[in-house]
Each structure stands twice: as structure tokens, then as C-alpha cells.
Amino acid sequence: MRNHLIRSLLLAIGMLFLSGASFAQISITVGIAPPPLPVYEQPVCPGEGYIWTPGYWAWDGDDYYWVPGTWVLAPEVGYLWTPPYWGWGGSAFIFHAGYWGPVVGFYGGIDYGFGYFGRGFEGGRWEHDHFYYNREVTNVNVTVIHNVYETKVVRETRENRVSYNGGRGGIEARPTHEEERAEHEHHLAPVAEQTRHVEEARSNREFKHSVNNGRPPIAATSKPAEFNRHENTPARETTRAEGNGHNPAVHPKDLPPAEHRPAPNTGNTKQDQKYEKQQEQLSRKQDQERQKLQQQQEKQHQQYTKQKADAARTQQLEQKHQQQTQQLEQKHTQQQQHLEQKQQPHQTSHQQNAPKEKQH
């Protein structure tokens, strides 16, 4: 028994000194599937050169615990993060560790959001010695970070939050030739801050799945292992209307175009025409309200720029704008629902009064 413990200890020590290229092969096996991924908002990027590393479920020997997503400084220029993932190995779930490398490898096809939508990374790219952020999928304060671009990402929206590859109910994805090649290129292990981030998450009882039931109190942090910052975000309830990891809109211009819903074909021409007219009026009014709020927010940004406001004040302004935009979006959603509810009684009444077909 003693010799067995010594061999296990030597094996564990040896793993710590494995080369970066072999790091991703170190794995843990668990007999039960990891929980669904929680829904959360991405904290604002703390500065240039930080790369988003999505949150994931880890195993502590007795229970799954949540490792919050966080922003991490890239260890080298040109390096990107390949997230860890769980995959079914035929008799158990195997944990594949994440790593840094010049190319994003296979991470199980898991949709972690914020640029990690199952294949590659859409959240940003390196150009020479600078990292540029895609504002469509990452939360970046453009008054602080100017290396930004906007590229829309078209992807499949899933209603579940599956966190593992293969097996019953898992993501059915296999690595491409490029991803297989990336796995064997030179890698760097997680940096010290990431290791400390995982260790502190593991020691926090509230991050255990058996305690939080899949909704950790802190789902994402602005910097590794800093769990007391006000920028950190909790998990929240999943709704059908939410995308899988998309950021909430900060400004009205970030909102998706208002959906024009045509009148349902009730057979009542007069009522359908009335609904169509009301829908056009509502859409016009909502567009005007969006433009007005956008102009107000842009004016405030200009004032802060002239005053040379510091990062803290600018971030507070961004948070205020995000709240205003969300309130406006919620108001418009409620208005649309109210209009549709007014139409439903007419539709039901007309259907009830319609002549029934004779039964043969």
C-alpha cells in the first residue's frame, strides 16, 4: 500500500513538470455528467492584452464546482486560449485541460459564449503586437480600449446549456484536421493566476453544484481570483429569449433590429388591417425612442471625453447606459406583447363565430 502511494505521488509530481505540449493530455475521469453551463454576463474587459477565458465545471473528487469565467493577460503575444472541456470516453467523462497556443484547438464543440461558440474564437484577433476585440461578442469599453472591430457572428442558438461532448445528450462534434494539428503544436499551461483562480474557486463552498444548484453566486470575474470586485457577475435564470452567452446590449445601437410582426390571418380583414396599422405606429415610436436614447448617451460620452474622465467613472457611465438600454428593451417587449394580446381575443371570437364544417 505504501509503495502504491509513493508511485501515485511521484506520478502527480511528474505531471506538474510535464512540458507545455503535453499539458492538454492530463485528464480526470468522472462517472457522472457535468451540469449545464449557467447563464451570465461578461464583465467589462479590464485592459488591453486581456483574453477572455470562459467559465466551466471542474471536479473536486466529490462534486462539480464552478470555475468562473475571467479575463487573463495572454502569456505571449500571438497566443490564444483553448478552453477545457469534458468528453465522454466510453465508460466515464474525461476532463481535457485548457491551454495557450498560437491557434485555438478543439474544445468539444461546447458553446461557451463570448466568442467561443464551439469552433475557434470569434472574440478577437492578434494584429502584430496588439490584440483587437470584436465588440459584437465581447464587453469592451471603447473609451478605454481603442483596438476594436465589429464583425457579426452567425451561429446556431441552442436552448440548452450542454457542457460536455459525446455520450447521451452531449454535443456531437469531432475535431477537424486543423484542430487536431493545433493540439500537437507548442502549448503553454495555464498561467499562475489561472491556477490560483481555480484553487480559490475549489475552496469556496458556494461554487459547489450541490450548494448552488447550477447558479453560482459569482459566474464571472473581471480578473483572476478576485472574487470581491463589484464588476463580477452572478449566474441568472435561463430564458428562451437569451442567446447562449451573448452580451446584453450596452447602447440602443447594439440592440437587434426591431422585429416587425405581421398581423395574424384571422379572416377578419378589418381587424387585421387595424392591427397592421397599430404595429407600424408602435415600431415607428420605438425607433424614435431608441434614437433619442442613443443621442443622449453619445452626448454624455463626449462630455466624459472632454473632461478626461478616469476609467472608474467611464465604467460607471457604461453600466448606467446598459441599465437604461435594458429598461428600454424591456419596455418595448412589453408593448409588443400587449399589442399581440389585444389581437388574440378578436381572433378567438372570429374563430368561434365561423361556420363549422358539417360532419359526414
Protein Blocks (a to p, Z undefined) as FASTA:
>chain_A
ZZmmmmmmmmmmmmmmpcfklmmmpccddfbdcdddddddddddfbghiacdddddddeh
jaccdddddddddfbghiacdddddddehjaccdddddddfbdcdehhpaebjoiaoiaj
fkbccehjbccddfklpccdfklmmcdcdddddddddfbfcfbeejehiacddddfklmm
mmmmccddddfklmmmmmmmmmpmklpmklnnopafblbdfbehiakbfkbccdddddfk
lcehiacdfbfklpccddddddddehpaklmmmmmmmmmmmmmmmmmmmmmmmmmmmmmm
mmmmmnopafklmmmmmmmmmmmmmmmmmmmmmmmmmmmmmmmmmmmmmmmmpccdddZZ
